[in-house]
Amino acid sequence: MNDYADLEKKILQLLSEDCIGLWEIIRLIKKKYPGLSPKDTKEITLQFIFQMLSQNIFYAGIPQKDGSFVFWVGKPDELTKKIKESWDTLDSEPNIGEIVWFDITNVKRDELKQRIN
């Protein structure tokens, strides 16, 4: 259940336009794997996020009102743990604006531009 190639492609498409929130990744996971329990949804989402962070595809952080993005500092496992711990404090799945957002890395942005040109 961990073939994330199509999810990565969709995420890169979204990230090429703007940063995305955790809730958007959850929505895509649930669409790819209908019928998941909340526990499995969380587990798969966190595995996917860890993979994307580890492969330097996106950064975790929080967008600011001025359009900048404040990146969280840490290793992929530390950041994934931080997301999990914050998620664990909620009574439901994260909603719009809650916990974390993701922005594409410069390496991936340049790679996408080269594909287009």
Residue pairs with C-beta under 8 A, 6 or more apart in sequence:
1 33
1 44
2 44
2 47
4 48
4 51
6 32
7 28
7 29
7 32
7 48
8 52
8 57
10 28
11 20
11 25
11 28
11 52
11 57
11 58
11 102
12 57
12 104
12 108
12 112
14 20
14 24
15 58
15 102
15 103
15 104
15 108
16 104
16 109
16 112
19 63
19 69
19 101
19 102
19 103
19 104
20 101
20 102
21 94
21 96
21 97
21 98
21 100
21 101
21 102
22 45
22 49
22 83
22 87
22 94
22 98
22 99
22 100
22 101
22 102
23 93
23 94
23 95
23 96
23 98
25 45
25 48
25 49
25 102
26 41
26 45
26 93
26 94
29 36
29 41
29 44
29 45
29 48
30 36
30 41
33 40
33 41
33 44
36 44
38 93
41 93
42 84
42 87
42 93
46 80
46 83
46 84
49 60
49 79
49 80
49 83
49 102
50 76
50 77
50 80
52 58
52 102
53 59
53 60
53 76
53 79
53 80
54 76
56 105
56 107
56 108
57 104
57 105
57 108
58 102
58 103
58 104
58 105
58 108
59 69
59 71
59 72
59 102
59 103
59 104
59 105
60 71
60 72
60 79
60 83
60 100
60 101
60 102
61 69
61 70
61 71
61 72
61 100
61 101
61 102
61 103
62 69
62 70
62 72
62 100
62 101
63 69
63 70
63 101
63 103
64 70
69 101
69 103
71 103
72 79
72 82
72 100
74 82
83 99
83 100
86 99
86 100
87 93
87 94
87 99
90 98
90 99
104 112
